[in-house]
Amino acid sequence: MPDHVIARNQTILVIDDEDLLVSIIQKMLGSKGFDVIFALSVEPGLRLFAEKQREIALVLLDYRLPDWTGVQVLAKLNEIDPSAKVVVMSGFLEEFERESLIEKGVKGILTKPFSMAELVETVSKAVPHSGDQGDRGA
């Protein structure tokens, strides 16, 4: 039996400027019972997160977005909710960038291109194992 359990009906926010990748992620995670919402740029993504933070179990964040670095977006997400769970996606990260992200509390790093199995495993390890979202500041 795997060491992680897929927590169904959990909401995942994807912030990535590649609409094809976002569509693929929606299909992959949707087929595993996750609800996927998305933003194709940072500002709408941050607004969505602020509005729905209590519902969002995890943010899948592209590390390199126009006009923003992953570190900047991560800082904004943590300003909104210090307990935010974030998995970073990137085509390439230097080792110092990986170490910095882990130190900043990211729950996982996905290297593009990634397989459905890698995506589901990383997401499943990062989200709570029960069907609830836990106490998120209530």
Phi, psi and omega in degrees: 000138182295157181276007176226155181237135179284123179267103185287161179062026175264147182265131178244129174260125177253125174243105183203140182273000179264100186297327178295316178297318179300317179298318179295316179298317178303315181293314181299307183286327176299322180291343179259009174094006178272147171267127184243125171244159186210162171221139182267002173209169191292309186303311176297327178296317178293321177297314178301316181297316180297319182288324189240020187303328181289338181268337188275118179277332187201146172248127171263114189242123172292132184287328182243105179239153179304129175070003181220147169260160177300324180296318179297315180293318178302317179298318179295317178300318180290332173295318180291314181213104181299342179264012181303136176259126185228135169245129181265138176244136179201150175288328180201135174228136172291157181301320180296328178292317177301312181298318180297318180295318178297317178299329180277000173096011177298147184271351179178162177229125177252127178267123178283142353282146179238158181273166176300319180298317179296317179299308183296318179297315181295315179296315182297325178287333186274334184266159177302149183278344178267174181282351181264170182266357181078185180274107182249059173090017181288000000 
